[in-house]
Amino acid sequence: MTQHDNEAVDMLLVGAGIMSATLGVLLKELDPSIRLEVVELREAGATESSNPWNNAGTGHAGLCELNYTPQAADGSIDIKKAVHINTQFEVSKQFWAHLVGKGAFGSPKSFINPVPHLSFVQGDKGIAYLKKRFEALRHHHAFADMEYTEDKATLAQWMPLMMPGRAPDEAIAATRVAGGTDVNFGALTNQLLQHLANQPNAEVRYNQRVTGLTRQGDGWRVTIRNDRNGSERQVTARFVFLGAGGAALPLLQMSGIPEGKGFGGFPVSGQWLRCDNPEVVRQHEAKVYSQAAVGSPPMSVPHLDTRVVDGKKSLLFGPYAGFTTKFLKQGSLFDLPRSIRLGNLGPMLAVARDNMDLTRYLISEVRQSMEQRLDSLRRFYPQAKAEDWRLEIAGQRVQIIKKDAKKGGILQFGTELVAAGDGSIAALLGASPGASVTVSIMLELIERCFPDRKAQWADALGNIFPAREKILETDAALYREVSRQSDEALELLAPHPVQESQAVPLGS
């Protein structure tokens, strides 16, 4: 094995997905003199969670995702999470618009396209919930364009593929926001990586496996093996970011920082049904989300999506969950057992004890036949034909297990930023809404890990981001103006076909 002399950088980012790519470009925007390197285990960027076929490509903005607006015991609808995710997505759009404006990217249509977002419910209970949700959201400026209808003719306009074959008296309803998006996070990631690699003092390297991570002074010494030729090198970095998807947890454990102790991971695989038949695809121009079955986890929310990948449209339906002990799609079956430590064994056992419903759900999902998967699809698309659909393996998600004083351990379905007290290393754990809110998460990381640079970077941040999340949540006029500017730069203002709508503005 060849041993190279020690190399030194200011920032080392592990993983070439949307998280590291975004952080790297942001840091170079703030300080072009930063010496920065991205290392990736695979032979290319965006091969895991960021790959367009490993995720739904939804620009998550709280427009259609019903699990972001839970109903309380008193019947009220809590919209705080939906509003927050919406404004986080607006911050992402500001960053992408900034890069498009400075000529860093080509056409934004290569990674983002307008696709209406719909919420779809069945039955009287679902309709009652959707009405309340609509009423709660439509008074907030972020959701002012939302429409609601139970009218079958309007529903046939909104989702023509999904209406034929239904019983005339079936109780259904939907909301629609025309300004939703489909995002190819793989294309976006690779454009960010290419832009980053073109900057001075920045490098993106592939086939790089991190095998050691130890403290050195006020920074870190990282041992990296080249999987292609077996050579090994040492890199010292003042700051390390672990943005390696499911592999971030083992790397966090390798660092030994106290803030990372007690975290465990619960890997969940996924599958989609995919349709490329143009006769079917052209009849559906929407992302349609519904409700998870009673007792099922948030990850199981079914949706039928228009996808735009490399200029070609397809449909995805799912997700269908599965279980494997791998932390990455291309990982090892030993990933889960190797992650077990004395410090996280208690929380992991507590989660296993308290989540038997999830275990039963995953077992039932794994055992499903193709016909059973098609039956689920036909709740959305009654006339679906088996020959038009094939199974697509989705990306791997590692849900967070963390300590809890009362329960011993809890399972989280969101994302968590874990940083050392001195800000020298940080890791991102978890999944959805993930990629859509990457920019907000990376801005939080910058604020937490580089507090001494706040004043130095304030002007540059102000130039990139006209308005951040908190002000967007409360200032309606500013929200509308900033959103319009981003939409214009990202070419999202293309007019939709004008249709005579029977949508009901409830309570007006």
Secondary structure, 3 states (H helix, E strand, C coil): CCECCCEEEEEEEECCCHHHHHHHHHHHHHCCCCCEEEECCCCCCCCCCCCHHHCCCECCCCCCCHHHCCECCCCCECCHHHHHHHHHHHHHHHHHHHHHHCCCCCCHHHCEEECCEEEEEEHHHHHHHHHHHHHHHHCCHHHCCCEEECCHHHHHHHCCCCCCCCCCCCCEEEEEECCCEEECHHHHHHHHHHHHHCCCCEEEECCEEEEEEEEECCEEEEEEEECCCCCEEEEEEEEEEECCHHHHHHHHHHHCCHHHCCCEEEEEEEEEEEECCHHHHCCCCCEEECCCCCCCCHHHCCEEEEEEECCEEEEEEEEEEECCCCCCCCCCCCHHHHHCCHHHHHHHHHHHHHCHHHHHHHHHHHCCCHHHHHHHHHHHCCCCCHHHCEEEECCCEEEEEEEECCCEEEEECCEEEEECCCCCEEEEEECCCHHHHHHHHHHHHHHHHCHHHHHHHHHHHHHHCCCCHHHHHHCHHHHHHHHHHHHHHCCCCCCCCCCCCCCCCCCC
